[in-house]
Amino acid sequence: MTQIASTRRPWLRFTRHYIEMIIAMFVGMGVLGVLFAVAGLDFSFERDPELAYLLMAFNMSVGMAVIMRFRRHSWPATLEMCGAMFAPVVPLFPLLWLNVIDGETVMLVAHVAMFPLMLGIMFWRRTEYTGCAA
């Protein structure tokens, strides 16, 4: 029983972190999105796709960074997780500029890409997120 519990606990911690990051992304996006909109920084994906995406990625990153630092994760791990919010646009912005895709597609594809990127980062640094050596 103890063997099973000790084996499951790190992966429960890993899973909890992943779910917390998803929640933190949406909370950051919602709360900061409203604050920035009230301040007049309300960009649309049709009119200003680059600015809209970068502001949204920033908002999600702030939410995740707050939770990660509260949970005492390292700065490198925190910045890598935040980087997963920005990395998807590296190949997407040039496609946008060439009119191959539109702003809504950038948003959709980038959001879909964020989740496996976050998971990949977590597997890469699984000791950080499970609390035990690989």
PyMOL commands that set and color helices and strands:
alter all, ss='L'
color gray80, all
select helices_A, chain A and resi 2-38+49-70+75-86+89-97+103-124+126-130
alter helices_A, ss='H'
color red, helices_A
deselect
rebuild
show_as cartoon
